[in-house]
Amino acid sequence: MDTVIAVIVIVAIVALAAFYVYKAKKSGKKCIGCPDGGSCNGKCTCCCGCEEETEEIVDR
């Protein structure tokens, strides 16, 4: 019974995280974990690394 509860809790955490990412992307955020609070346009100088990801996409 303890295993079932643990599995349910883990599945709930993963589902909530996936929903958060989906909701953030749908609202137009370029980098979800950016500390600029959604004002990042994908070319910020913060430490989240979104600038590097944008450069990789442009280079391809």
C-alpha distance matrix in Angstrom:
0.0 3.8 5.4 5.2 6.5 8.8 10.1 10.9 12.7 14.6 15.6 16.8 18.8 20.4 21.3 22.9 24.8 26.1 27.1 29.0 30.8 31.7 33.0 35.0 36.6 37.5 39.2 41.3 40.2 41.5 39.3 36.1 35.5 39.1 39.9 42.9 40.7 41.5 45.2 45.1 46.9 45.7 48.6 47.7 48.4 45.1 42.9 40.3 42.0 42.5 46.2 45.6 43.4 46.1 48.8 46.9 46.6 50.3 51.4 49.8
3.8 0.0 3.8 5.5 5.2 6.3 8.7 10.0 10.8 12.5 14.4 15.5 16.8 18.6 20.0 21.3 22.9 24.6 25.9 27.3 29.1 30.4 31.7 33.3 35.1 36.2 37.8 39.7 38.3 39.5 37.1 33.8 32.9 36.5 37.2 40.3 38.3 39.3 43.0 42.7 44.8 43.5 46.2 45.1 45.6 42.2 40.0 37.4 39.3 40.0 43.7 43.1 41.1 43.9 46.5 44.8 44.7 48.3 49.4 48.1
5.4 3.8 0.0 3.8 5.4 5.1 6.1 8.6 9.9 10.6 12.2 14.2 15.4 16.6 18.2 20.0 21.3 22.5 24.2 25.9 27.3 28.5 30.1 31.8 33.2 34.4 36.3 38.0 36.6 37.6 35.2 32.2 31.4 35.1 36.1 39.2 37.3 38.0 41.7 41.2 43.0 41.5 44.3 43.4 44.0 40.8 38.4 35.7 37.3 38.0 41.6 40.8 38.7 41.5 44.0 42.1 42.0 45.7 46.6 45.1
5.2 5.5 3.8 0.0 3.8 5.5 5.1 6.2 8.7 10.0 10.5 12.2 14.4 15.5 16.3 18.3 20.1 21.1 22.3 24.4 26.0 26.8 28.3 30.3 31.7 32.6 34.5 36.5 35.4 36.6 34.6 31.4 31.1 34.8 35.9 38.8 36.6 37.1 40.8 40.5 42.2 40.9 43.9 43.2 44.1 40.9 38.8 35.9 37.5 37.8 41.5 40.9 38.5 41.2 43.9 42.0 41.5 45.2 46.4 44.8
6.5 5.2 5.4 3.8 0.0 3.8 5.5 5.1 6.2 8.7 9.9 10.5 12.4 14.4 15.3 16.5 18.5 20.0 21.0 22.6 24.6 25.7 26.8 28.7 30.5 31.4 32.9 35.1 33.9 35.3 33.1 29.8 29.2 32.9 33.6 36.5 34.3 35.0 38.8 38.7 40.6 39.6 42.5 41.5 42.3 39.0 37.1 34.3 36.2 36.5 40.3 40.0 37.8 40.3 43.2 41.5 41.2 44.8 46.1 44.8
8.8 6.3 5.1 5.5 3.8 0.0 3.8 5.4 5.2 6.2 8.6 9.9 10.7 12.5 14.2 15.5 16.8 18.5 20.0 21.3 23.0 24.4 25.8 27.3 28.9 30.3 31.8 33.7 32.1 33.2 30.8 27.6 26.8 30.5 31.3 34.4 32.4 33.2 36.9 36.6 38.5 37.2 40.0 39.0 39.6 36.3 34.1 31.4 33.3 33.8 37.5 37.0 35.0 37.7 40.4 38.7 38.6 42.2 43.4 42.1
10.1 8.7 6.1 5.1 5.5 3.8 0.0 3.8 5.4 5.1 6.1 8.5 9.9 10.6 12.1 14.2 15.5 16.5 18.2 20.0 21.3 22.4 24.1 25.8 27.1 28.3 30.3 32.0 30.8 31.8 29.6 26.6 26.2 29.9 31.2 34.1 32.1 32.5 36.2 35.7 37.4 36.0 38.9 38.2 39.1 36.0 33.9 30.9 32.4 32.7 36.4 35.8 33.4 36.1 38.8 36.9 36.5 40.2 41.4 39.9
10.9 10.0 8.6 6.2 5.1 5.4 3.8 0.0 3.8 5.5 5.2 6.1 8.7 10.0 10.4 12.2 14.3 15.3 16.3 18.3 20.1 20.9 22.2 24.2 25.8 26.6 28.4 30.5 29.5 30.9 29.0 25.7 25.7 29.4 30.5 33.2 30.8 31.2 35.0 34.8 36.5 35.4 38.5 37.8 38.9 35.8 34.1 31.0 32.7 32.7 36.5 36.2 33.7 36.1 39.1 37.4 36.8 40.4 41.9 40.4
12.7 10.8 9.9 8.7 6.2 5.2 5.4 3.8 0.0 3.8 5.5 5.1 6.3 8.7 9.9 10.6 12.4 14.3 15.3 16.6 18.6 20.0 21.0 22.6 24.5 25.7 27.0 29.1 27.7 29.1 27.0 23.6 23.1 26.7 27.6 30.4 28.1 28.8 32.6 32.5 34.5 33.5 36.4 35.4 36.3 33.1 31.3 28.4 30.4 30.6 34.4 34.3 32.1 34.5 37.5 36.1 35.6 39.1 40.7 39.5
14.6 12.5 10.6 10.0 8.7 6.2 5.1 5.5 3.8 0.0 3.8 5.4 5.2 6.3 8.6 10.0 10.7 12.4 14.3 15.5 16.8 18.4 20.0 21.3 22.8 24.3 26.0 27.6 26.1 27.1 24.8 21.6 21.1 24.9 26.1 29.0 27.0 27.5 31.2 30.7 32.5 31.2 34.1 33.2 34.1 31.0 29.0 26.0 27.7 28.0 31.7 31.3 29.1 31.7 34.5 32.9 32.6 36.2 37.5 36.3
15.6 14.4 12.2 10.5 9.9 8.6 6.1 5.2 5.5 3.8 0.0 3.8 5.5 5.2 6.0 8.6 9.9 10.5 12.1 14.2 15.5 16.3 18.1 20.0 21.2 22.3 24.3 26.1 25.0 26.2 24.3 21.3 21.4 25.2 26.7 29.3 27.1 27.1 30.9 30.4 31.9 30.7 33.8 33.3 34.6 31.6 29.9 26.7 28.2 28.0 31.7 31.4 28.8 31.1 34.1 32.4 31.6 35.2 36.7 35.3
16.8 15.5 14.2 12.2 10.5 9.9 8.5 6.1 5.1 5.4 3.8 0.0 3.8 5.5 5.1 6.1 8.6 9.9 10.5 12.2 14.4 15.2 16.2 18.2 20.0 20.8 22.4 24.6 23.6 25.2 23.4 20.1 20.3 23.9 25.1 27.6 25.0 25.2 29.0 29.0 30.7 29.9 33.1 32.4 33.7 30.7 29.3 26.1 28.0 27.6 31.4 31.6 29.0 31.1 34.3 33.0 32.1 35.6 37.4 36.2
18.8 16.8 15.4 14.4 12.4 10.7 9.9 8.7 6.3 5.2 5.5 3.8 0.0 3.8 5.5 5.2 6.2 8.7 9.9 10.6 12.5 14.3 15.3 16.6 18.5 19.9 21.2 23.0 21.5 22.9 20.7 17.3 17.1 20.8 21.9 24.5 22.3 22.8 26.5 26.3 28.2 27.2 30.2 29.3 30.4 27.3 25.8 22.7 24.7 24.6 28.4 28.5 26.2 28.5 31.6 30.4 29.9 33.3 35.0 34.1
20.4 18.6 16.6 15.5 14.4 12.5 10.6 10.0 8.7 6.3 5.2 5.5 3.8 0.0 3.8 5.5 5.1 6.2 8.6 9.9 10.7 12.3 14.2 15.4 16.6 18.3 20.1 21.5 20.2 21.1 19.2 16.1 16.3 20.1 21.8 24.4 22.3 22.2 25.9 25.3 26.8 25.5 28.6 28.1 29.4 26.6 25.0 21.6 23.1 22.8 26.6 26.4 23.9 26.1 29.2 27.7 27.0 30.5 32.2 31.0
21.3 20.0 18.2 16.3 15.3 14.2 12.1 10.4 9.9 8.6 6.0 5.1 5.5 3.8 0.0 3.8 5.4 5.1 6.1 8.6 10.0 10.5 12.1 14.2 15.4 16.3 18.3 20.2 19.5 20.9 19.6 16.5 17.4 21.0 22.8 24.9 22.4 21.9 25.7 25.4 26.7 25.8 29.2 28.9 30.6 27.9 26.8 23.3 24.8 23.9 27.7 27.8 25.0 26.8 30.1 28.8 27.6 31.0 33.0 31.6
22.9 21.3 20.0 18.3 16.5 15.5 14.2 12.2 10.6 10.0 8.6 6.1 5.2 5.5 3.8 0.0 3.8 5.4 5.0 6.2 8.7 9.8 10.4 12.2 14.2 15.2 16.4 18.6 17.6 19.5 18.0 14.5 15.2 18.7 20.1 22.1 19.4 19.3 23.1 23.2 24.9 24.4 27.6 27.0 28.7 25.8 24.9 21.6 23.6 22.7 26.5 27.1 24.5 26.2 29.6 28.7 27.7 30.9 33.1 32.1
24.8 22.9 21.3 20.1 18.5 16.8 15.5 14.3 12.4 10.7 9.9 8.6 6.2 5.1 5.4 3.8 0.0 3.8 5.4 5.1 6.4 8.7 9.9 10.6 12.4 14.2 15.5 17.0 15.4 16.8 14.9 11.5 12.0 15.7 17.4 19.6 17.3 17.2 20.9 20.6 22.2 21.3 24.5 23.9 25.4 22.6 21.5 18.1 19.9 19.2 23.0 23.4 21.0 22.8 26.1 25.2 24.4 27.6 29.7 28.9
26.1 24.6 22.5 21.1 20.0 18.5 16.5 15.3 14.3 12.4 10.5 9.9 8.7 6.2 5.1 5.4 3.8 0.0 3.8 5.4 5.2 6.2 8.6 9.9 10.7 12.2 14.3 15.7 14.8 16.0 14.7 11.9 13.3 16.8 19.2 20.9 18.6 17.8 21.4 20.8 21.8 20.8 24.3 24.2 26.1 23.7 22.8 19.2 20.4 19.1 22.8 23.1 20.2 21.8 25.2 24.0 22.7 26.0 28.1 26.9
27.1 25.9 24.2 22.3 21.0 20.0 18.2 16.3 15.3 14.3 12.1 10.5 9.9 8.6 6.1 5.0 5.4 3.8 0.0 3.8 5.5 5.0 6.0 8.5 9.9 10.4 12.2 14.4 14.0 16.1 15.4 12.3 14.2 17.4 19.4 20.7 17.9 16.9 20.6 20.6 21.6 21.3 24.9 24.7 27.0 24.6 24.2 20.7 22.2 20.6 24.2 25.0 22.1 23.2 26.8 26.0 24.4 27.4 29.9 28.8
29.0 27.3 25.9 24.4 22.6 21.3 20.0 18.3 16.6 15.5 14.2 12.2 10.6 9.9 8.6 6.2 5.1 5.4 3.8 0.0 3.8 5.5 5.2 6.1 8.6 9.8 10.6 12.6 11.5 13.7 12.6 9.2 10.9 13.9 15.7 17.0 14.2 13.5 17.2 17.4 18.9 18.7 22.1 21.6 23.7 21.2 21.0 17.6 19.5 17.9 21.6 22.7 20.2 21.3 24.9 24.5 23.2 26.0 28.6 28.0
30.8 29.1 27.3 26.0 24.6 23.0 21.3 20.1 18.6 16.8 15.5 14.4 12.5 10.7 10.0 8.7 6.4 5.2 5.5 3.8 0.0 3.8 5.5 5.2 6.1 8.5 9.9 10.9 9.6 11.0 10.0 7.2 9.5 12.6 15.1 16.3 14.1 12.8 16.3 15.8 16.7 16.0 19.5 19.5 21.7 19.6 19.3 15.6 16.9 15.1 18.7 19.6 16.8 17.9 21.5 20.9 19.5 22.4 25.0 24.2
31.7 30.4 28.5 26.8 25.7 24.4 22.4 20.9 20.0 18.4 16.3 15.2 14.3 12.3 10.5 9.8 8.7 6.2 5.0 5.5 3.8 0.0 3.8 5.5 5.3 6.1 8.6 10.1 10.2 12.0 12.1 10.0 12.9 15.5 18.2 18.8 16.3 14.4 17.7 17.4 17.7 17.4 21.1 21.6 24.2 22.4 22.4 18.8 19.7 17.4 20.7 21.7 18.6 19.2 22.8 22.2 20.2 23.0 25.7 24.6
33.0 31.7 30.1 28.3 26.8 25.8 24.1 22.2 21.0 20.0 18.1 16.2 15.3 14.2 12.1 10.4 9.9 8.6 6.0 5.2 5.5 3.8 0.0 3.8 5.5 5.1 6.2 8.9 9.2 12.0 12.5 10.0 13.0 15.1 17.2 17.4 14.4 12.5 15.9 16.4 17.1 17.5 21.1 21.3 24.0 22.2 22.7 19.3 20.7 18.3 21.5 23.1 20.3 20.5 24.2 24.2 22.2 24.6 27.6 26.9
35.0 33.3 31.8 30.3 28.7 27.3 25.8 24.2 22.6 21.3 20.0 18.2 16.6 15.4 14.2 12.2 10.6 9.9 8.5 6.1 5.2 5.5 3.8 0.0 3.8 5.4 5.2 6.6 5.8 8.6 8.9 6.5 9.8 11.5 13.7 13.8 11.1 9.0 12.4 12.7 13.5 14.0 17.5 17.5 20.2 18.5 19.1 15.8 17.3 14.8 18.0 19.8 17.3 17.4 21.2 21.5 19.7 22.0 25.0 24.7
36.6 35.1 33.2 31.7 30.5 28.9 27.1 25.8 24.5 22.8 21.2 20.0 18.5 16.6 15.4 14.2 12.4 10.7 9.9 8.6 6.1 5.3 5.5 3.8 0.0 3.8 5.4 5.2 5.4 7.2 8.4 7.5 11.3 12.7 15.6 15.4 13.3 10.5 13.3 12.8 12.7 12.7 16.4 17.2 20.2 19.0 19.7 16.2 16.8 13.9 16.8 18.4 15.4 15.2 19.0 19.0 16.8 19.1 22.2 21.6
37.5 36.2 34.4 32.6 31.4 30.3 28.3 26.6 25.7 24.3 22.3 20.8 19.9 18.3 16.3 15.2 14.2 12.2 10.4 9.8 8.5 6.1 5.1 5.4 3.8 0.0 3.8 5.4 7.6 10.0 11.9 11.0 14.6 15.9 18.4 17.8 15.3 12.4 14.9 15.2 14.7 15.4 19.1 20.0 23.2 22.2 23.2 19.8 20.5 17.4 20.0 21.8 18.8 18.2 21.9 22.0 19.5 21.4 24.7 23.9
39.2 37.8 36.3 34.5 32.9 31.8 30.3 28.4 27.0 26.0 24.3 22.4 21.2 20.1 18.3 16.4 15.5 14.3 12.2 10.6 9.9 8.6 6.2 5.2 5.4 3.8 0.0 3.8 6.0 9.4 11.4 10.4 13.9 14.5 16.5 15.4 12.6 9.6 12.0 13.0 12.9 14.4 17.8 18.3 21.6 20.6 22.1 19.0 20.2 17.1 19.5 21.8 19.3 18.4 22.1 22.9 20.6 22.1 25.6 25.4
41.3 39.7 38.0 36.5 35.1 33.7 32.0 30.5 29.1 27.6 26.1 24.6 23.0 21.5 20.2 18.6 17.0 15.7 14.4 12.6 10.9 10.1 8.9 6.6 5.2 5.4 3.8 0.0 3.8 6.3 9.2 9.5 13.1 13.1 15.5 14.1 12.1 8.6 10.3 10.4 9.6 10.9 14.4 15.4 18.9 18.3 20.0 17.1 17.7 14.3 16.3 18.7 16.3 14.9 18.6 19.6 17.2 18.5 22.1 22.1
40.2 38.3 36.6 35.4 33.9 32.1 30.8 29.5 27.7 26.1 25.0 23.6 21.5 20.2 19.5 17.6 15.4 14.8 14.0 11.5 9.6 10.2 9.2 5.8 5.4 7.6 6.0 3.8 0.0 3.8 5.7 6.1 9.5 9.3 11.9 10.8 9.1 5.7 8.0 7.6 7.8 8.7 12.2 12.6 15.8 14.8 16.3 13.4 14.4 11.2 13.6 16.1 14.0 13.2 16.9 18.0 16.3 17.8 21.1 21.5
41.5 39.5 37.6 36.6 35.3 33.2 31.8 30.9 29.1 27.1 26.2 25.2 22.9 21.1 20.9 19.5 16.8 16.0 16.1 13.7 11.0 12.0 12.0 8.6 7.2 10.0 9.4 6.3 3.8 0.0 3.8 6.4 9.4 8.8 12.0 11.0 10.6 7.6 8.9 6.8 6.1 5.5 9.3 10.3 13.5 13.0 14.4 11.4 11.5 8.0 10.2 12.5 10.4 9.4 13.1 14.3 12.7 14.2 17.4 18.0
39.3 37.1 35.2 34.6 33.1 30.8 29.6 29.0 27.0 24.8 24.3 23.4 20.7 19.2 19.6 18.0 14.9 14.7 15.4 12.6 10.0 12.1 12.5 8.9 8.4 11.9 11.4 9.2 5.7 3.8 0.0 3.8 5.9 5.6 9.3 9.4 9.4 7.5 9.4 7.1 8.0 6.5 9.7 9.6 12.1 10.7 11.4 8.1 8.8 6.0 9.2 11.2 9.4 9.7 13.3 14.1 13.4 15.5 18.1 18.8
36.1 33.8 32.2 31.4 29.8 27.6 26.6 25.7 23.6 21.6 21.3 20.1 17.3 16.1 16.5 14.5 11.5 11.9 12.3 9.2 7.2 10.0 10.0 6.5 7.5 11.0 10.4 9.5 6.1 6.4 3.8 0.0 3.8 5.6 8.7 9.7 8.4 7.3 10.4 9.2 11.0 10.2 13.2 12.5 14.6 12.5 12.7 9.3 11.0 9.1 12.6 14.3 12.4 13.3 16.8 17.3 16.6 18.9 21.5 21.9
35.5 32.9 31.4 31.1 29.2 26.8 26.2 25.7 23.1 21.1 21.4 20.3 17.1 16.3 17.4 15.2 12.0 13.3 14.2 10.9 9.5 12.9 13.0 9.8 11.3 14.6 13.9 13.1 9.5 9.4 5.9 3.8 0.0 3.8 6.3 8.7 8.2 8.7 11.5 10.2 12.7 11.6 13.9 12.3 13.5 10.6 10.2 6.9 9.6 9.1 12.6 14.1 13.0 14.5 17.6 18.1 18.2 20.5 22.7 23.4
39.1 36.5 35.1 34.8 32.9 30.5 29.9 29.4 26.7 24.9 25.2 23.9 20.8 20.1 21.0 18.7 15.7 16.8 17.4 13.9 12.6 15.5 15.1 11.5 12.7 15.9 14.5 13.1 9.3 8.8 5.6 5.6 3.8 0.0 3.8 5.4 6.3 7.0 8.8 7.2 10.2 9.5 11.1 9.0 10.2 7.4 8.0 5.5 8.5 7.7 10.6 12.8 12.5 13.4 16.3 17.6 17.8 19.6 21.9 23.1
39.9 37.2 36.1 35.9 33.6 31.3 31.2 30.5 27.6 26.1 26.7 25.1 21.9 21.8 22.8 20.1 17.4 19.2 19.4 15.7 15.1 18.2 17.2 13.7 15.6 18.4 16.5 15.5 11.9 12.0 9.3 8.7 6.3 3.8 0.0 3.8 5.3 7.9 9.1 8.7 12.3 12.3 13.1 10.2 10.7 7.4 8.4 7.5 11.0 10.9 13.2 15.6 15.9 16.7 19.2 20.8 21.3 22.8 25.1 26.6
42.9 40.3 39.2 38.8 36.5 34.4 34.1 33.2 30.4 29.0 29.3 27.6 24.5 24.4 24.9 22.1 19.6 20.9 20.7 17.0 16.3 18.8 17.4 13.8 15.4 17.8 15.4 14.1 10.8 11.0 9.4 9.7 8.7 5.4 3.8 0.0 3.8 5.8 5.7 6.0 9.8 10.8 11.4 8.5 9.8 7.7 10.1 9.5 12.3 11.3 12.8 15.9 16.3 16.2 18.8 20.9 21.0 22.0 24.6 26.3
40.7 38.3 37.3 36.6 34.3 32.4 32.1 30.8 28.1 27.0 27.1 25.0 22.3 22.3 22.4 19.4 17.3 18.6 17.9 14.2 14.1 16.3 14.4 11.1 13.3 15.3 12.6 12.1 9.1 10.6 9.4 8.4 8.2 6.3 5.3 3.8 0.0 3.8 5.6 7.3 10.7 12.2 13.7 11.5 13.3 11.1 13.0 11.6 14.5 13.0 15.2 18.2 17.8 17.7 20.8 22.6 22.2 23.4 26.3 27.6
41.5 39.3 38.0 37.1 35.0 33.2 32.5 31.2 28.8 27.5 27.1 25.2 22.8 22.2 21.9 19.3 17.2 17.8 16.9 13.5 12.8 14.4 12.5 9.0 10.5 12.4 9.6 8.6 5.7 7.6 7.5 7.3 8.7 7.0 7.9 5.8 3.8 0.0 3.8 5.3 8.0 9.8 12.0 10.8 13.5 12.1 14.2 12.2 14.3 11.9 14.0 17.1 16.2 15.5 18.9 20.7 19.7 20.9 24.0 25.1
45.2 43.0 41.7 40.8 38.8 36.9 36.2 35.0 32.6 31.2 30.9 29.0 26.5 25.9 25.7 23.1 20.9 21.4 20.6 17.2 16.3 17.7 15.9 12.4 13.3 14.9 12.0 10.3 8.0 8.9 9.4 10.4 11.5 8.8 9.1 5.7 5.6 3.8 0.0 3.8 6.3 9.1 10.3 9.0 11.9 11.4 14.3 13.1 14.8 12.4 13.4 17.0 16.6 15.4 18.3 20.7 19.9 20.4 23.6 25.1
45.1 42.7 41.2 40.5 38.7 36.6 35.7 34.8 32.5 30.7 30.4 29.0 26.3 25.3 25.4 23.2 20.6 20.8 20.6 17.4 15.8 17.4 16.4 12.7 12.8 15.2 13.0 10.4 7.6 6.8 7.1 9.2 10.2 7.2 8.7 6.0 7.3 5.3 3.8 0.0 3.8 5.6 6.9 5.8 9.1 8.9 11.7 10.4 11.4 8.8 9.6 13.2 13.0 11.7 14.6 17.0 16.5 17.0 20.0 21.7
46.9 44.8 43.0 42.2 40.6 38.5 37.4 36.5 34.5 32.5 31.9 30.7 28.2 26.8 26.7 24.9 22.2 21.8 21.6 18.9 16.7 17.7 17.1 13.5 12.7 14.7 12.9 9.6 7.8 6.1 8.0 11.0 12.7 10.2 12.3 9.8 10.7 8.0 6.3 3.8 0.0 3.8 5.5 6.7 10.5 11.4 14.0 12.5 12.5 9.2 9.2 12.7 12.1 9.9 12.7 15.3 14.2 14.2 17.6 19.2
45.7 43.5 41.5 40.9 39.6 37.2 36.0 35.4 33.5 31.2 30.7 29.9 27.2 25.5 25.8 24.4 21.3 20.8 21.3 18.7 16.0 17.4 17.5 14.0 12.7 15.4 14.4 10.9 8.7 5.5 6.5 10.2 11.6 9.5 12.3 10.8 12.2 9.8 9.1 5.6 3.8 0.0 3.8 5.9 9.3 10.1 12.1 10.3 9.4 5.8 5.9 9.1 8.4 6.3 9.4 11.7 11.0 11.4 14.5 16.2
48.6 46.2 44.3 43.9 42.5 40.0 38.9 38.5 36.4 34.1 33.8 33.1 30.2 28.6 29.2 27.6 24.5 24.3 24.9 22.1 19.5 21.1 21.1 17.5 16.4 19.1 17.8 14.4 12.2 9.3 9.7 13.2 13.9 11.1 13.1 11.4 13.7 12.0 10.3 6.9 5.5 3.8 0.0 3.8 6.7 8.9 11.3 10.7 9.5 6.9 4.9 8.5 9.4 7.2 8.8 12.0 12.1 11.7 14.3 16.7
47.7 45.1 43.4 43.2 41.5 39.0 38.2 37.8 35.4 33.2 33.3 32.4 29.3 28.1 28.9 27.0 23.9 24.2 24.7 21.6 19.5 21.6 21.3 17.5 17.2 20.0 18.3 15.4 12.6 10.3 9.6 12.5 12.3 9.0 10.2 8.5 11.5 10.8 9.0 5.8 6.7 5.9 3.8 0.0 3.8 5.6 8.7 8.8 8.7 7.2 6.0 9.7 11.1 10.0 11.6 14.5 15.1 15.2 17.4 19.9
48.4 45.6 44.0 44.1 42.3 39.6 39.1 38.9 36.3 34.1 34.6 33.7 30.4 29.4 30.6 28.7 25.4 26.1 27.0 23.7 21.7 24.2 24.0 20.2 20.2 23.2 21.6 18.9 15.8 13.5 12.1 14.6 13.5 10.2 10.7 9.8 13.3 13.5 11.9 9.1 10.5 9.3 6.7 3.8 0.0 3.8 6.6 8.3 8.3 8.5 6.9 9.7 12.2 11.9 12.6 15.5 16.9 16.9 18.6 21.3
45.1 42.2 40.8 40.9 39.0 36.3 36.0 35.8 33.1 31.0 31.6 30.7 27.3 26.6 27.9 25.8 22.6 23.7 24.6 21.2 19.6 22.4 22.2 18.5 19.0 22.2 20.6 18.3 14.8 13.0 10.7 12.5 10.6 7.4 7.4 7.7 11.1 12.1 11.4 8.9 11.4 10.1 8.9 5.6 3.8 0.0 3.8 5.6 7.1 8.0 8.2 10.6 12.5 13.1 14.4 16.7 18.1 18.8 20.5 22.8
42.9 40.0 38.4 38.8 37.1 34.1 33.9 34.1 31.3 29.0 29.9 29.3 25.8 25.0 26.8 24.9 21.5 22.8 24.2 21.0 19.3 22.4 22.7 19.1 19.7 23.2 22.1 20.0 16.3 14.4 11.4 12.7 10.2 8.0 8.4 10.1 13.0 14.2 14.3 11.7 14.0 12.1 11.3 8.7 6.6 3.8 0.0 3.8 5.6 8.1 8.9 10.0 12.0 13.6 14.7 16.2 18.1 19.4 20.6 22.6
40.3 37.4 35.7 35.9 34.3 31.4 30.9 31.0 28.4 26.0 26.7 26.1 22.7 21.6 23.3 21.6 18.1 19.2 20.7 17.6 15.6 18.8 19.3 15.8 16.2 19.8 19.0 17.1 13.4 11.4 8.1 9.3 6.9 5.5 7.5 9.5 11.6 12.2 13.1 10.4 12.5 10.3 10.7 8.8 8.3 5.6 3.8 0.0 3.8 5.7 8.0 9.1 9.8 11.7 13.6 14.7 16.0 17.9 19.3 20.9
42.0 39.3 37.3 37.5 36.2 33.3 32.4 32.7 30.4 27.7 28.2 28.0 24.7 23.1 24.8 23.6 19.9 20.4 22.2 19.5 16.9 19.7 20.7 17.3 16.8 20.5 20.2 17.7 14.4 11.5 8.8 11.0 9.6 8.5 11.0 12.3 14.5 14.3 14.8 11.4 12.5 9.4 9.5 8.7 8.3 7.1 5.6 3.8 0.0 3.8 5.4 5.4 6.6 8.9 10.2 11.1 12.9 14.7 15.8 17.4
42.5 40.0 38.0 37.8 36.5 33.8 32.7 32.7 30.6 28.0 28.0 27.6 24.6 22.8 23.9 22.7 19.2 19.1 20.6 17.9 15.1 17.4 18.3 14.8 13.9 17.4 17.1 14.3 11.2 8.0 6.0 9.1 9.1 7.7 10.9 11.3 13.0 11.9 12.4 8.8 9.2 5.8 6.9 7.2 8.5 8.0 8.1 5.7 3.8 0.0 3.8 5.4 5.0 6.2 8.7 9.9 10.7 12.4 14.3 15.8
46.2 43.7 41.6 41.5 40.3 37.5 36.4 36.5 34.4 31.7 31.7 31.4 28.4 26.6 27.7 26.5 23.0 22.8 24.2 21.6 18.7 20.7 21.5 18.0 16.8 20.0 19.5 16.3 13.6 10.2 9.2 12.6 12.6 10.6 13.2 12.8 15.2 14.0 13.4 9.6 9.2 5.9 4.9 6.0 6.9 8.2 8.9 8.0 5.4 3.8 0.0 3.8 5.5 5.2 6.3 8.8 10.1 10.7 12.4 14.7
45.6 43.1 40.8 40.9 40.0 37.0 35.8 36.2 34.3 31.3 31.4 31.6 28.5 26.4 27.8 27.1 23.4 23.1 25.0 22.7 19.6 21.7 23.1 19.8 18.4 21.8 21.8 18.7 16.1 12.5 11.2 14.3 14.1 12.8 15.6 15.9 18.2 17.1 17.0 13.2 12.7 9.1 8.5 9.7 9.7 10.6 10.0 9.1 5.4 5.4 3.8 0.0 3.8 5.4 5.2 6.3 8.8 10.0 10.6 12.7
43.4 41.1 38.7 38.5 37.8 35.0 33.4 33.7 32.1 29.1 28.8 29.0 26.2 23.9 25.0 24.5 21.0 20.2 22.1 20.2 16.8 18.6 20.3 17.3 15.4 18.8 19.3 16.3 14.0 10.4 9.4 12.4 13.0 12.5 15.9 16.3 17.8 16.2 16.6 13.0 12.1 8.4 9.4 11.1 12.2 12.5 12.0 9.8 6.6 5.0 5.5 3.8 0.0 3.8 5.5 5.2 6.4 8.8 10.0 11.1
46.1 43.9 41.5 41.2 40.3 37.7 36.1 36.1 34.5 31.7 31.1 31.1 28.5 26.1 26.8 26.2 22.8 21.8 23.2 21.3 17.9 19.2 20.5 17.4 15.2 18.2 18.4 14.9 13.2 9.4 9.7 13.3 14.5 13.4 16.7 16.2 17.7 15.5 15.4 11.7 9.9 6.3 7.2 10.0 11.9 13.1 13.6 11.7 8.9 6.2 5.2 5.4 3.8 0.0 3.8 5.4 5.2 6.2 8.6 10.2
48.8 46.5 44.0 43.9 43.2 40.4 38.8 39.1 37.5 34.5 34.1 34.3 31.6 29.2 30.1 29.6 26.1 25.2 26.8 24.9 21.5 22.8 24.2 21.2 19.0 21.9 22.1 18.6 16.9 13.1 13.3 16.8 17.6 16.3 19.2 18.8 20.8 18.9 18.3 14.6 12.7 9.4 8.8 11.6 12.6 14.4 14.7 13.6 10.2 8.7 6.3 5.2 5.5 3.8 0.0 3.8 5.4 5.1 6.1 8.7
46.9 44.8 42.1 42.0 41.5 38.7 36.9 37.4 36.1 32.9 32.4 33.0 30.4 27.7 28.8 28.7 25.2 24.0 26.0 24.5 20.9 22.2 24.2 21.5 19.0 22.0 22.9 19.6 18.0 14.3 14.1 17.3 18.1 17.6 20.8 20.9 22.6 20.7 20.7 17.0 15.3 11.7 12.0 14.5 15.5 16.7 16.2 14.7 11.1 9.9 8.8 6.3 5.2 5.4 3.8 0.0 3.8 5.5 5.2 6.5
46.6 44.7 42.0 41.5 41.2 38.6 36.5 36.8 35.6 32.6 31.6 32.1 29.9 27.0 27.6 27.7 24.4 22.7 24.4 23.2 19.5 20.2 22.2 19.7 16.8 19.5 20.6 17.2 16.3 12.7 13.4 16.6 18.2 17.8 21.3 21.0 22.2 19.7 19.9 16.5 14.2 11.0 12.1 15.1 16.9 18.1 18.1 16.0 12.9 10.7 10.1 8.8 6.4 5.2 5.4 3.8 0.0 3.8 5.5 5.4
50.3 48.3 45.7 45.2 44.8 42.2 40.2 40.4 39.1 36.2 35.2 35.6 33.3 30.5 31.0 30.9 27.6 26.0 27.4 26.0 22.4 23.0 24.6 22.0 19.1 21.4 22.1 18.5 17.8 14.2 15.5 18.9 20.5 19.6 22.8 22.0 23.4 20.9 20.4 17.0 14.2 11.4 11.7 15.2 16.9 18.8 19.4 17.9 14.7 12.4 10.7 10.0 8.8 6.2 5.1 5.5 3.8 0.0 3.8 5.5
51.4 49.4 46.6 46.4 46.1 43.4 41.4 41.9 40.7 37.5 36.7 37.4 35.0 32.2 33.0 33.1 29.7 28.1 29.9 28.6 25.0 25.7 27.6 25.0 22.2 24.7 25.6 22.1 21.1 17.4 18.1 21.5 22.7 21.9 25.1 24.6 26.3 24.0 23.6 20.0 17.6 14.5 14.3 17.4 18.6 20.5 20.6 19.3 15.8 14.3 12.4 10.6 10.0 8.6 6.1 5.2 5.5 3.8 0.0 3.8
49.8 48.1 45.1 44.8 44.8 42.1 39.9 40.4 39.5 36.3 35.3 36.2 34.1 31.0 31.6 32.1 28.9 26.9 28.8 28.0 24.2 24.6 26.9 24.7 21.6 23.9 25.4 22.1 21.5 18.0 18.8 21.9 23.4 23.1 26.6 26.3 27.6 25.1 25.1 21.7 19.2 16.2 16.7 19.9 21.3 22.8 22.6 20.9 17.4 15.8 14.7 12.7 11.1 10.2 8.7 6.5 5.4 5.5 3.8 0.0
